[in-house]
Amino acid sequence: MSECQLNHSYADVVNKLESQKDFLPEALYAKVQHYLQEERTQDLLNELFHLLKKYDLASSEEQEVRNNRLTMIVDN
């Protein structure tokens, strides 16, 4: 994933999560949704957005990499 100079809002991240809901593992979706119930730094919002962006179009291997990174973020 390339570096993006845009800052993504909380609403952007929530909308992106919702748009990828059907493609994410159910438990991971729930964890990310719960994680977003608290205020997060701009860096984390940006990273979450890019992990979720075009998730549905990613290969299964890429989805696994993203799943692992998402899990690392929300479990900390």
mmCIF file of the N, C-alpha and C atoms, coordinates in Angstrom:
data_MODEL
# 
_entry.id   MODEL 
# 
loop_
_atom_site.group_PDB 
_atom_site.id 
_atom_site.type_symbol 
_atom_site.label_atom_id 
_atom_site.label_alt_id 
_atom_site.label_comp_id 
_atom_site.label_asym_id 
_atom_site.label_entity_id 
_atom_site.label_seq_id 
_atom_site.pdbx_PDB_ins_code 
_atom_site.Cartn_x 
_atom_site.Cartn_y 
_atom_site.Cartn_z 
_atom_site.occupancy 
_atom_site.B_iso_or_equiv 
_atom_site.pdbx_formal_charge 
_atom_site.auth_seq_id 
_atom_site.auth_comp_id 
_atom_site.auth_asym_id 
_atom_site.auth_atom_id 
_atom_site.pdbx_PDB_model_num 
ATOM 1   N N  . MET A 1 1  ? 0.839   -1.175  0.000  1.00 0.00 ? 1  MET A N  1 
ATOM 2   C CA . MET A 1 1  ? 0.000   0.000   0.000  1.00 0.00 ? 1  MET A CA 1 
ATOM 3   C C  . MET A 1 1  ? 0.884   1.238   0.000  1.00 0.00 ? 1  MET A C  1 
ATOM 4   N N  . SER A 1 2  ? 0.555   2.156   -0.864 1.00 0.00 ? 2  SER A N  1 
ATOM 5   C CA . SER A 1 2  ? 1.349   3.366   -0.951 1.00 0.00 ? 2  SER A CA 1 
ATOM 6   C C  . SER A 1 2  ? 0.934   4.362   0.127  1.00 0.00 ? 2  SER A C  1 
ATOM 7   N N  . GLU A 1 3  ? 1.874   5.260   0.429  1.00 0.00 ? 3  GLU A N  1 
ATOM 8   C CA . GLU A 1 3  ? 1.601   6.285   1.425  1.00 0.00 ? 3  GLU A CA 1 
ATOM 9   C C  . GLU A 1 3  ? 0.643   7.315   0.842  1.00 0.00 ? 3  GLU A C  1 
ATOM 10  N N  . CYS A 1 4  ? -0.346  7.683   1.606  1.00 0.00 ? 4  CYS A N  1 
ATOM 11  C CA . CYS A 1 4  ? -1.322  8.678   1.212  1.00 0.00 ? 4  CYS A CA 1 
ATOM 12  C C  . CYS A 1 4  ? -1.140  9.898   2.100  1.00 0.00 ? 4  CYS A C  1 
ATOM 13  N N  . GLN A 1 5  ? -1.199  11.060  1.496  1.00 0.00 ? 5  GLN A N  1 
ATOM 14  C CA . GLN A 1 5  ? -1.008  12.286  2.259  1.00 0.00 ? 5  GLN A CA 1 
ATOM 15  C C  . GLN A 1 5  ? -2.315  12.837  2.821  1.00 0.00 ? 5  GLN A C  1 
ATOM 16  N N  . LEU A 1 6  ? -3.439  12.211  2.497  1.00 0.00 ? 6  LEU A N  1 
ATOM 17  C CA . LEU A 1 6  ? -4.728  12.671  2.999  1.00 0.00 ? 6  LEU A CA 1 
ATOM 18  C C  . LEU A 1 6  ? -4.968  12.172  4.415  1.00 0.00 ? 6  LEU A C  1 
ATOM 19  N N  . ASN A 1 7  ? -5.605  13.008  5.201  1.00 0.00 ? 7  ASN A N  1 
ATOM 20  C CA . ASN A 1 7  ? -6.066  12.568  6.511  1.00 0.00 ? 7  ASN A CA 1 
ATOM 21  C C  . ASN A 1 7  ? -7.513  12.134  6.364  1.00 0.00 ? 7  ASN A C  1 
ATOM 22  N N  . HIS A 1 8  ? -7.795  10.928  6.815  1.00 0.00 ? 8  HIS A N  1 
ATOM 23  C CA . HIS A 1 8  ? -9.136  10.374  6.709  1.00 0.00 ? 8  HIS A CA 1 
ATOM 24  C C  . HIS A 1 8  ? -9.854  10.581  8.030  1.00 0.00 ? 8  HIS A C  1 
ATOM 25  N N  . SER A 1 9  ? -11.065 11.065  7.944  1.00 0.00 ? 9  SER A N  1 
ATOM 26  C CA . SER A 1 9  ? -11.852 11.353  9.138  1.00 0.00 ? 9  SER A CA 1 
ATOM 27  C C  . SER A 1 9  ? -12.363 10.062  9.770  1.00 0.00 ? 9  SER A C  1 
ATOM 28  N N  . TYR A 1 10 ? -12.821 10.212  10.986 1.00 0.00 ? 10 TYR A N  1 
ATOM 29  C CA . TYR A 1 10 ? -13.466 9.093   11.688 1.00 0.00 ? 10 TYR A CA 1 
ATOM 30  C C  . TYR A 1 10 ? -14.605 8.549   10.830 1.00 0.00 ? 10 TYR A C  1 
ATOM 31  N N  . ALA A 1 11 ? -15.423 9.456   10.281 1.00 0.00 ? 11 ALA A N  1 
ATOM 32  C CA . ALA A 1 11 ? -16.556 9.038   9.448  1.00 0.00 ? 11 ALA A CA 1 
ATOM 33  C C  . ALA A 1 11 ? -16.086 8.274   8.210  1.00 0.00 ? 11 ALA A C  1 
ATOM 34  N N  . ASP A 1 12 ? -14.985 8.708   7.608  1.00 0.00 ? 12 ASP A N  1 
ATOM 35  C CA . ASP A 1 12 ? -14.426 7.993   6.451  1.00 0.00 ? 12 ASP A CA 1 
ATOM 36  C C  . ASP A 1 12 ? -14.103 6.547   6.816  1.00 0.00 ? 12 ASP A C  1 
ATOM 37  N N  . VAL A 1 13 ? -13.475 6.370   7.973  1.00 0.00 ? 13 VAL A N  1 
ATOM 38  C CA . VAL A 1 13 ? -13.058 5.034   8.400  1.00 0.00 ? 13 VAL A CA 1 
ATOM 39  C C  . VAL A 1 13 ? -14.283 4.167   8.697  1.00 0.00 ? 13 VAL A C  1 
ATOM 40  N N  . VAL A 1 14 ? -15.256 4.723   9.396  1.00 0.00 ? 14 VAL A N  1 
ATOM 41  C CA . VAL A 1 14 ? -16.477 3.969   9.715  1.00 0.00 ? 14 VAL A CA 1 
ATOM 42  C C  . VAL A 1 14 ? -17.206 3.581   8.431  1.00 0.00 ? 14 VAL A C  1 
ATOM 43  N N  . ASN A 1 15 ? -17.301 4.511   7.501  1.00 0.00 ? 15 ASN A N  1 
ATOM 44  C CA . ASN A 1 15 ? -17.968 4.213   6.220  1.00 0.00 ? 15 ASN A CA 1 
ATOM 45  C C  . ASN A 1 15 ? -17.221 3.140   5.442  1.00 0.00 ? 15 ASN A C  1 
ATOM 46  N N  . LYS A 1 16 ? -15.885 3.212   5.455  1.00 0.00 ? 16 LYS A N  1 
ATOM 47  C CA . LYS A 1 16 ? -15.089 2.204   4.754  1.00 0.00 ? 16 LYS A CA 1 
ATOM 48  C C  . LYS A 1 16 ? -15.265 0.835   5.420  1.00 0.00 ? 16 LYS A C  1 
ATOM 49  N N  . LEU A 1 17 ? -15.277 0.810   6.745  1.00 0.00 ? 17 LEU A N  1 
ATOM 50  C CA . LEU A 1 17 ? -15.505 -0.447  7.467  1.00 0.00 ? 17 LEU A CA 1 
ATOM 51  C C  . LEU A 1 17 ? -16.860 -1.040  7.073  1.00 0.00 ? 17 LEU A C  1 
ATOM 52  N N  . GLU A 1 18 ? -17.886 -0.208  7.054  1.00 0.00 ? 18 GLU A N  1 
ATOM 53  C CA . GLU A 1 18 ? -19.225 -0.695  6.691  1.00 0.00 ? 18 GLU A CA 1 
ATOM 54  C C  . GLU A 1 18 ? -19.264 -1.220  5.260  1.00 0.00 ? 18 GLU A C  1 
ATOM 55  N N  . SER A 1 19 ? -18.559 -0.547  4.363  1.00 0.00 ? 19 SER A N  1 
ATOM 56  C CA . SER A 1 19 ? -18.572 -0.973  2.959  1.00 0.00 ? 19 SER A CA 1 
ATOM 57  C C  . SER A 1 19 ? -17.854 -2.308  2.756  1.00 0.00 ? 19 SER A C  1 
ATOM 58  N N  . GLN A 1 20 ? -16.980 -2.681  3.691  1.00 0.00 ? 20 GLN A N  1 
ATOM 59  C CA . GLN A 1 20 ? -16.222 -3.926  3.570  1.00 0.00 ? 20 GLN A CA 1 
ATOM 60  C C  . GLN A 1 20 ? -16.734 -5.018  4.516  1.00 0.00 ? 20 GLN A C  1 
ATOM 61  N N  . LYS A 1 21 ? -17.799 -4.727  5.230  1.00 0.00 ? 21 LYS A N  1 
ATOM 62  C CA . LYS A 1 21 ? -18.334 -5.645  6.246  1.00 0.00 ? 21 LYS A CA 1 
ATOM 63  C C  . LYS A 1 21 ? -18.534 -7.070  5.724  1.00 0.00 ? 21 LYS A C  1 
ATOM 64  N N  . ASP A 1 22 ? -19.100 -7.192  4.549  1.00 0.00 ? 22 ASP A N  1 
ATOM 65  C CA . ASP A 1 22 ? -19.412 -8.520  3.996  1.00 0.00 ? 22 ASP A CA 1 
ATOM 66  C C  . ASP A 1 22 ? -18.171 -9.305  3.584  1.00 0.00 ? 22 ASP A C  1 
ATOM 67  N N  . PHE A 1 23 ? -17.020 -8.645  3.522  1.00 0.00 ? 23 PHE A N  1 
ATOM 68  C CA . PHE A 1 23 ? -15.792 -9.294  3.063  1.00 0.00 ? 23 PHE A CA 1 
ATOM 69  C C  . PHE A 1 23 ? -14.818 -9.603  4.200  1.00 0.00 ? 23 PHE A C  1 
ATOM 70  N N  . LEU A 1 24 ? -14.989 -8.916  5.329  1.00 0.00 ? 24 LEU A N  1 
ATOM 71  C CA . LEU A 1 24 ? -14.114 -9.124  6.482  1.00 0.00 ? 24 LEU A CA 1 
ATOM 72  C C  . LEU A 1 24 ? -14.594 -10.315 7.306  1.00 0.00 ? 24 LEU A C  1 
ATOM 73  N N  . PRO A 1 25 ? -13.669 -11.010 7.976  1.00 0.00 ? 25 PRO A N  1 
ATOM 74  C CA . PRO A 1 25 ? -14.114 -12.031 8.925  1.00 0.00 ? 25 PRO A CA 1 
ATOM 75  C C  . PRO A 1 25 ? -15.007 -11.363 9.982  1.00 0.00 ? 25 PRO A C  1 
ATOM 76  N N  . GLU A 1 26 ? -16.098 -12.008 10.321 1.00 0.00 ? 26 GLU A N  1 
ATOM 77  C CA . GLU A 1 26 ? -17.103 -11.433 11.222 1.00 0.00 ? 26 GLU A CA 1 
ATOM 78  C C  . GLU A 1 26 ? -16.506 -10.954 12.547 1.00 0.00 ? 26 GLU A C  1 
ATOM 79  N N  . ALA A 1 27 ? -15.657 -11.777 13.152 1.00 0.00 ? 27 ALA A N  1 
ATOM 80  C CA . ALA A 1 27 ? -15.062 -11.419 14.444 1.00 0.00 ? 27 ALA A CA 1 
ATOM 81  C C  . ALA A 1 27 ? -14.150 -10.198 14.311 1.00 0.00 ? 27 ALA A C  1 
ATOM 82  N N  . LEU A 1 28 ? -13.411 -10.117 13.209 1.00 0.00 ? 28 LEU A N  1 
ATOM 83  C CA . LEU A 1 28 ? -12.516 -8.982  12.997 1.00 0.00 ? 28 LEU A CA 1 
ATOM 84  C C  . LEU A 1 28 ? -13.326 -7.710  12.762 1.00 0.00 ? 28 LEU A C  1 
ATOM 85  N N  . TYR A 1 29 ? -14.388 -7.802  11.989 1.00 0.00 ? 29 TYR A N  1 
ATOM 86  C CA . TYR A 1 29 ? -15.266 -6.653  11.777 1.00 0.00 ? 29 TYR A CA 1 
ATOM 87  C C  . TYR A 1 29 ? -15.754 -6.117  13.128 1.00 0.00 ? 29 TYR A C  1 
ATOM 88  N N  . ALA A 1 30 ? -16.221 -7.019  13.984 1.00 0.00 ? 30 ALA A N  1 
ATOM 89  C CA . ALA A 1 30 ? -16.742 -6.622  15.296 1.00 0.00 ? 30 ALA A CA 1 
ATOM 90  C C  . ALA A 1 30 ? -15.661 -5.967  16.149 1.00 0.00 ? 30 ALA A C  1 
ATOM 91  N N  . LYS A 1 31 ? -14.441 -6.508  16.100 1.00 0.00 ? 31 LYS A N  1 
ATOM 92  C CA . LYS A 1 31 ? -13.331 -5.932  16.873 1.00 0.00 ? 31 LYS A CA 1 
ATOM 93  C C  . LYS A 1 31 ? -12.999 -4.522  16.399 1.00 0.00 ? 31 LYS A C  1 
ATOM 94  N N  . VAL A 1 32 ? -12.943 -4.330  15.098 1.00 0.00 ? 32 VAL A N  1 
ATOM 95  C CA . VAL A 1 32 ? -12.615 -3.013  14.557 1.00 0.00 ? 32 VAL A CA 1 
ATOM 96  C C  . VAL A 1 32 ? -13.738 -2.027  14.889 1.00 0.00 ? 32 VAL A C  1 
ATOM 97  N N  . GLN A 1 33 ? -14.966 -2.476  14.756 1.00 0.00 ? 33 GLN A N  1 
ATOM 98  C CA . GLN A 1 33 ? -16.105 -1.619  15.080 1.00 0.00 ? 33 GLN A CA 1 
ATOM 99  C C  . GLN A 1 33 ? -16.037 -1.184  16.551 1.00 0.00 ? 33 GLN A C  1 
ATOM 100 N N  . HIS A 1 34 ? -15.753 -2.116  17.434 1.00 0.00 ? 34 HIS A N  1 
ATOM 101 C CA . HIS A 1 34 ? -15.625 -1.806  18.859 1.00 0.00 ? 34 HIS A CA 1 
ATOM 102 C C  . HIS A 1 34 ? -14.447 -0.866  19.106 1.00 0.00 ? 34 HIS A C  1 
ATOM 103 N N  . TYR A 1 35 ? -13.351 -1.114  18.447 1.00 0.00 ? 35 TYR A N  1 
ATOM 104 C CA . TYR A 1 35 ? -12.141 -0.303  18.583 1.00 0.00 ? 35 TYR A CA 1 
ATOM 105 C C  . TYR A 1 35 ? -12.424 1.159   18.217 1.00 0.00 ? 35 TYR A C  1 
ATOM 106 N N  . LEU A 1 36 ? -13.272 1.363   17.239 1.00 0.00 ? 36 LEU A N  1 
ATOM 107 C CA . LEU A 1 36 ? -13.574 2.712   16.777 1.00 0.00 ? 36 LEU A CA 1 
ATOM 108 C C  . LEU A 1 36 ? -14.562 3.456   17.669 1.00 0.00 ? 36 LEU A C  1 
ATOM 109 N N  . GLN A 1 37 ? -15.003 2.820   18.728 1.00 0.00 ? 37 GLN A N  1 
ATOM 110 C CA . GLN A 1 37 ? -15.920 3.496   19.642 1.00 0.00 ? 37 GLN A CA 1 
ATOM 111 C C  . GLN A 1 37 ? -15.191 4.487   20.546 1.00 0.00 ? 37 GLN A C  1 
ATOM 112 N N  . GLU A 1 38 ? -13.861 4.407   20.570 1.00 0.00 ? 38 GLU A N  1 
ATOM 113 C CA . GLU A 1 38 ? -13.058 5.366   21.325 1.00 0.00 ? 38 GLU A CA 1 
ATOM 114 C C  . GLU A 1 38 ? -12.309 6.243   20.341 1.00 0.00 ? 38 GLU A C  1 
ATOM 115 N N  . GLU A 1 39 ? -11.909 7.422   20.802 1.00 0.00 ? 39 GLU A N  1 
ATOM 116 C CA . GLU A 1 39 ? -11.164 8.342   19.953 1.00 0.00 ? 39 GLU A CA 1 
ATOM 117 C C  . GLU A 1 39 ? -9.801  7.744   19.616 1.00 0.00 ? 39 GLU A C  1 
ATOM 118 N N  . ARG A 1 40 ? -9.395  7.904   18.360 1.00 0.00 ? 40 ARG A N  1 
ATOM 119 C CA . ARG A 1 40 ? -8.120  7.357   17.882 1.00 0.00 ? 40 ARG A CA 1 
ATOM 120 C C  . ARG A 1 40 ? -7.308  8.460   17.221 1.00 0.00 ? 40 ARG A C  1 
ATOM 121 N N  . THR A 1 41 ? -6.000  8.264   17.175 1.00 0.00 ? 41 THR A N  1 
ATOM 122 C CA . THR A 1 41 ? -5.127  9.268   16.561 1.00 0.00 ? 41 THR A CA 1 
ATOM 123 C C  . THR A 1 41 ? -5.360  9.302   15.054 1.00 0.00 ? 41 THR A C  1 
ATOM 124 N N  . GLN A 1 42 ? -4.964  10.412  14.460 1.00 0.00 ? 42 GLN A N  1 
ATOM 125 C CA . GLN A 1 42 ? -5.097  10.559  13.014 1.00 0.00 ? 42 GLN A CA 1 
ATOM 126 C C  . GLN A 1 42 ? -4.275  9.495   12.284 1.00 0.00 ? 42 GLN A C  1 
ATOM 127 N N  . ASP A 1 43 ? -3.091  9.198   12.787 1.00 0.00 ? 43 ASP A N  1 
ATOM 128 C CA . ASP A 1 43 ? -2.256  8.164   12.155 1.00 0.00 ? 43 ASP A CA 1 
ATOM 129 C C  . ASP A 1 43 ? -2.964  6.817   12.142 1.00 0.00 ? 43 ASP A C  1 
ATOM 130 N N  . LEU A 1 44 ? -3.604  6.467   13.244 1.00 0.00 ? 44 LEU A N  1 
ATOM 131 C CA . LEU A 1 44 ? -4.322  5.191   13.300 1.00 0.00 ? 44 LEU A CA 1 
ATOM 132 C C  . LEU A 1 44 ? -5.529  5.202   12.375 1.00 0.00 ? 44 LEU A C  1 
ATOM 133 N N  . LEU A 1 45 ? -6.265  6.302   12.342 1.00 0.00 ? 45 LEU A N  1 
ATOM 134 C CA . LEU A 1 45 ? -7.409  6.387   11.426 1.00 0.00 ? 45 LEU A CA 1 
ATOM 135 C C  . LEU A 1 45 ? -6.947  6.208   9.985  1.00 0.00 ? 45 LEU A C  1 
ATOM 136 N N  . ASN A 1 46 ? -5.861  6.859   9.622  1.00 0.00 ? 46 ASN A N  1 
ATOM 137 C CA . ASN A 1 46 ? -5.337  6.731   8.263  1.00 0.00 ? 46 ASN A CA 1 
ATOM 138 C C  . ASN A 1 46 ? -4.928  5.296   7.956  1.00 0.00 ? 46 ASN A C  1 
ATOM 139 N N  . GLU A 1 47 ? -4.251  4.670   8.899  1.00 0.00 ? 47 GLU A N  1 
ATOM 140 C CA . GLU A 1 47 ? -3.814  3.287   8.671  1.00 0.00 ? 47 GLU A CA 1 
ATOM 141 C C  . GLU A 1 47 ? -5.007  2.348   8.537  1.00 0.00 ? 47 GLU A C  1 
ATOM 142 N N  . LEU A 1 48 ? -5.990  2.496   9.412  1.00 0.00 ? 48 LEU A N  1 
ATOM 143 C CA . LEU A 1 48 ? -7.188  1.659   9.326  1.00 0.00 ? 48 LEU A CA 1 
ATOM 144 C C  . LEU A 1 48 ? -7.884  1.841   7.985  1.00 0.00 ? 48 LEU A C  1 
ATOM 145 N N  . PHE A 1 49 ? -8.013  3.086   7.560  1.00 0.00 ? 49 PHE A N  1 
ATOM 146 C CA . PHE A 1 49 ? -8.671  3.361   6.279  1.00 0.00 ? 49 PHE A CA 1 
ATOM 147 C C  . PHE A 1 49 ? -7.968  2.612   5.148  1.00 0.00 ? 49 PHE A C  1 
ATOM 148 N N  . HIS A 1 50 ? -6.651  2.682   5.127  1.00 0.00 ? 50 HIS A N  1 
ATOM 149 C CA . HIS A 1 50 ? -5.917  2.058   4.025  1.00 0.00 ? 50 HIS A CA 1 
ATOM 150 C C  . HIS A 1 50 ? -5.886  0.538   4.109  1.00 0.00 ? 50 HIS A C  1 
ATOM 151 N N  . LEU A 1 51 ? -5.975  -0.006  5.295  1.00 0.00 ? 51 LEU A N  1 
ATOM 152 C CA . LEU A 1 51 ? -6.086  -1.459  5.424  1.00 0.00 ? 51 LEU A CA 1 
ATOM 153 C C  . LEU A 1 51 ? -7.445  -1.949  4.921  1.00 0.00 ? 51 LEU A C  1 
ATOM 154 N N  . LEU A 1 52 ? -8.459  -1.119  5.090  1.00 0.00 ? 52 LEU A N  1 
ATOM 155 C CA . LEU A 1 52 ? -9.810  -1.484  4.670  1.00 0.00 ? 52 LEU A CA 1 
ATOM 156 C C  . LEU A 1 52 ? -10.087 -1.155  3.201  1.00 0.00 ? 52 LEU A C  1 
ATOM 157 N N  . LYS A 1 53 ? -9.352  -0.178  2.675  1.00 0.00 ? 53 LYS A N  1 
ATOM 158 C CA . LYS A 1 53 ? -9.582  0.273   1.301  1.00 0.00 ? 53 LYS A CA 1 
ATOM 159 C C  . LYS A 1 53 ? -9.355  -0.868  0.308  1.00 0.00 ? 53 LYS A C  1 
ATOM 160 N N  . LYS A 1 54 ? -10.354 -1.099  -0.523 1.00 0.00 ? 54 LYS A N  1 
ATOM 161 C CA . LYS A 1 54 ? -10.314 -2.142  -1.561 1.00 0.00 ? 54 LYS A CA 1 
ATOM 162 C C  . LYS A 1 54 ? -9.973  -3.517  -0.994 1.00 0.00 ? 54 LYS A C  1 
ATOM 163 N N  . TYR A 1 55 ? -10.342 -3.738  0.259  1.00 0.00 ? 55 TYR A N  1 
ATOM 164 C CA . TYR A 1 55 ? -10.124 -5.041  0.898  1.00 0.00 ? 55 TYR A CA 1 
ATOM 165 C C  . TYR A 1 55 ? -10.768 -6.142  0.065  1.00 0.00 ? 55 TYR A C  1 
ATOM 166 N N  . ASP A 1 56 ? -11.971 -5.859  -0.425 1.00 0.00 ? 56 ASP A N  1 
ATOM 167 C CA . ASP A 1 56 ? -12.711 -6.853  -1.202 1.00 0.00 ? 56 ASP A CA 1 
ATOM 168 C C  . ASP A 1 56 ? -12.011 -7.246  -2.496 1.00 0.00 ? 56 ASP A C  1 
ATOM 169 N N  . LEU A 1 57 ? -11.152 -6.379  -3.009 1.00 0.00 ? 57 LEU A N  1 
ATOM 170 C CA . LEU A 1 57 ? -10.447 -6.661  -4.267 1.00 0.00 ? 57 LEU A CA 1 
ATOM 171 C C  . LEU A 1 57 ? -9.075  -7.289  -4.049 1.00 0.00 ? 57 LEU A C  1 
ATOM 172 N N  . ALA A 1 58 ? -8.634  -7.348  -2.811 1.00 0.00 ? 58 ALA A N  1 
ATOM 173 C CA . ALA A 1 58 ? -7.313  -7.895  -2.501 1.00 0.00 ? 58 ALA A CA 1 
ATOM 174 C C  . ALA A 1 58 ? -7.320  -9.419  -2.619 1.00 0.00 ? 58 ALA A C  1 
ATOM 175 N N  . SER A 1 59 ? -6.159  -9.964  -2.928 1.00 0.00 ? 59 SER A N  1 
ATOM 176 C CA . SER A 1 59 ? -6.024  -11.425 -2.978 1.00 0.00 ? 59 SER A CA 1 
ATOM 177 C C  . SER A 1 59 ? -6.215  -11.987 -1.574 1.00 0.00 ? 59 SER A C  1 
ATOM 178 N N  . SER A 1 60 ? -6.454  -13.271 -1.486 1.00 0.00 ? 60 SER A N  1 
ATOM 179 C CA . SER A 1 60 ? -6.633  -13.886 -0.166 1.00 0.00 ? 60 SER A CA 1 
ATOM 180 C C  . SER A 1 60 ? -5.367  -13.742 0.673  1.00 0.00 ? 60 SER A C  1 
ATOM 181 N N  . GLU A 1 61 ? -4.207  -13.785 0.036  1.00 0.00 ? 61 GLU A N  1 
ATOM 182 C CA . GLU A 1 61 ? -2.952  -13.610 0.763  1.00 0.00 ? 61 GLU A CA 1 
ATOM 183 C C  . GLU A 1 61 ? -2.843  -12.188 1.318  1.00 0.00 ? 61 GLU A C  1 
ATOM 184 N N  . GLU A 1 62 ? -3.193  -11.203 0.500  1.00 0.00 ? 62 GLU A N  1 
ATOM 185 C CA . GLU A 1 62 ? -3.168  -9.805  0.933  1.00 0.00 ? 62 GLU A CA 1 
ATOM 186 C C  . GLU A 1 62 ? -4.206  -9.560  2.034  1.00 0.00 ? 62 GLU A C  1 
ATOM 187 N N  . GLN A 1 63 ? -5.365  -10.182 1.906  1.00 0.00 ? 63 GLN A N  1 
ATOM 188 C CA . GLN A 1 63 ? -6.382  -10.043 2.955  1.00 0.00 ? 63 GLN A CA 1 
ATOM 189 C C  . GLN A 1 63 ? -5.865  -10.594 4.280  1.00 0.00 ? 63 GLN A C  1 
ATOM 190 N N  . GLU A 1 64 ? -5.143  -11.681 4.233  1.00 0.00 ? 64 GLU A N  1 
ATOM 191 C CA . GLU A 1 64 ? -4.584  -12.268 5.454  1.00 0.00 ? 64 GLU A CA 1 
ATOM 192 C C  . GLU A 1 64 ? -3.566  -11.320 6.096  1.00 0.00 ? 64 GLU A C  1 
ATOM 193 N N  . VAL A 1 65 ? -2.729  -10.707 5.277  1.00 0.00 ? 65 VAL A N  1 
ATOM 194 C CA . VAL A 1 65 ? -1.764  -9.722  5.788  1.00 0.00 ? 65 VAL A CA 1 
ATOM 195 C C  . VAL A 1 65 ? -2.508  -8.570  6.454  1.00 0.00 ? 65 VAL A C  1 
ATOM 196 N N  . ARG A 1 66 ? -3.538  -8.080  5.786  1.00 0.00 ? 66 ARG A N  1 
ATOM 197 C CA . ARG A 1 66 ? -4.328  -6.978  6.341  1.00 0.00 ? 66 ARG A CA 1 
ATOM 198 C C  . ARG A 1 66 ? -5.055  -7.404  7.614  1.00 0.00 ? 66 ARG A C  1 
ATOM 199 N N  . ASN A 1 67 ? -5.589  -8.616  7.615  1.00 0.00 ? 67 ASN A N  1 
ATOM 200 C CA . ASN A 1 67 ? -6.264  -9.124  8.817  1.00 0.00 ? 67 ASN A CA 1 
ATOM 201 C C  . ASN A 1 67 ? -5.302  -9.147  9.999  1.00 0.00 ? 67 ASN A C  1 
ATOM 202 N N  . ASN A 1 68 ? -4.089  -9.607  9.753  1.00 0.00 ? 68 ASN A N  1 
ATOM 203 C CA . ASN A 1 68 ? -3.092  -9.668  10.829 1.00 0.00 ? 68 ASN A CA 1 
ATOM 204 C C  . ASN A 1 68 ? -2.770  -8.277  11.357 1.00 0.00 ? 68 ASN A C  1 
ATOM 205 N N  . ARG A 1 69 ? -2.604  -7.320  10.451 1.00 0.00 ? 69 ARG A N  1 
ATOM 206 C CA . ARG A 1 69 ? -2.288  -5.950  10.881 1.00 0.00 ? 69 ARG A CA 1 
ATOM 207 C C  . ARG A 1 69 ? -3.466  -5.325  11.624 1.00 0.00 ? 69 ARG A C  1 
ATOM 208 N N  . LEU A 1 70 ? -4.665  -5.525  11.126 1.00 0.00 ? 70 LEU A N  1 
ATOM 209 C CA . LEU A 1 70 ? -5.863  -5.014  11.812 1.00 0.00 ? 70 LEU A CA 1 
ATOM 210 C C  . LEU A 1 70 ? -5.974  -5.597  13.209 1.00 0.00 ? 70 LEU A C  1 
ATOM 211 N N  . THR A 1 71 ? -5.717  -6.891  13.315 1.00 0.00 ? 71 THR A N  1 
ATOM 212 C CA . THR A 1 71 ? -5.775  -7.558  14.622 1.00 0.00 ? 71 THR A CA 1 
ATOM 213 C C  . THR A 1 71 ? -4.718  -6.978  15.570 1.00 0.00 ? 71 THR A C  1 
ATOM 214 N N  . MET A 1 72 ? -3.516  -6.753  15.063 1.00 0.00 ? 72 MET A N  1 
ATOM 215 C CA . MET A 1 72 ? -2.460  -6.165  15.899 1.00 0.00 ? 72 MET A CA 1 
ATOM 216 C C  . MET A 1 72 ? -2.883  -4.787  16.405 1.00 0.00 ? 72 MET A C  1 
ATOM 217 N N  . ILE A 1 73 ? -3.488  -4.002  15.562 1.00 0.00 ? 73 ILE A N  1 
ATOM 218 C CA . ILE A 1 73 ? -3.918  -2.650  15.955 1.00 0.00 ? 73 ILE A CA 1 
ATOM 219 C C  . ILE A 1 73 ? -4.993  -2.715  17.024 1.00 0.00 ? 73 ILE A C  1 
ATOM 220 N N  . VAL A 1 74 ? -6.033  -3.476  16.795 1.00 0.00 ? 74 VAL A N  1 
ATOM 221 C CA . VAL A 1 74 ? -7.176  -3.460  17.715 1.00 0.00 ? 74 VAL A CA 1 
ATOM 222 C C  . VAL A 1 74 ? -6.927  -4.230  19.004 1.00 0.00 ? 74 VAL A C  1 
ATOM 223 N N  . ASP A 1 75 ? -5.949  -5.116  19.016 1.00 0.00 ? 75 ASP A N  1 
ATOM 224 C CA . ASP A 1 75 ? -5.651  -5.873  20.233 1.00 0.00 ? 75 ASP A CA 1 
ATOM 225 C C  . ASP A 1 75 ? -4.684  -5.145  21.158 1.00 0.00 ? 75 ASP A C  1 
ATOM 226 N N  . ASN A 1 76 ? -4.138  -4.015  20.726 1.00 0.00 ? 76 ASN A N  1 
ATOM 227 C CA . ASN A 1 76 ? -3.220  -3.244  21.573 1.00 0.00 ? 76 ASN A CA 1 
ATOM 228 C C  . ASN A 1 76 ? -3.934  -2.207  22.386 1.00 0.00 ? 76 ASN A C  1 
# 
